[in-house]
Amino acid sequence: MDYNYSDDIKRRLRRIQGQVGGVLKMMDEQKNCKDVVAQLSAVRNASDKAIAQIVAENLQRCLLEEQVAGGDTSKLVKEAVELLVKSR
């Protein structure tokens, strides 16, 4: 099964990459702990949203493929939920 990741999700990940770089710069500049943690929290939130988007997009595709094949989609939904829970 091929996975196609949208340009949107790649943009999100590049933005996260930039945020992490910014956090490292803040640390090098010995910025306040509170500010560093706030930025790390923003990175975590952005990462959580990216995970959710990846799971949702792939689940939708997998569900359609399974329906066309006449299969049971409940297993796919369960796996997607487990992925989301595991990511937290």
C-alpha positions, 0 to 999 in steps of 0.5 A: 500500500502506497502512502501519499502525504499531502503538501499541507502535512509536509508544510506543517512538519517543516513549520514544526522543524522551524519551531524546534530550531527556534527552541534550540536557539532560545536555549543557546541564548539562555532564554527564560525556562517559561518561554522555552516550555511555552514554545515546546508546548506549541511544538507538541500541539502542532505535532499532535495536529499533524498526527491526527491529520495523517491518521485521518487522511489515511483512514479515509483512504483505507476505509474507501479501499476496504469498502470497495473490496467488501471488507469489514471496516471496523478493524481499520477504525479500531487501529486508527483509534489505537494509533491516536491513543498511542501517540499521546 
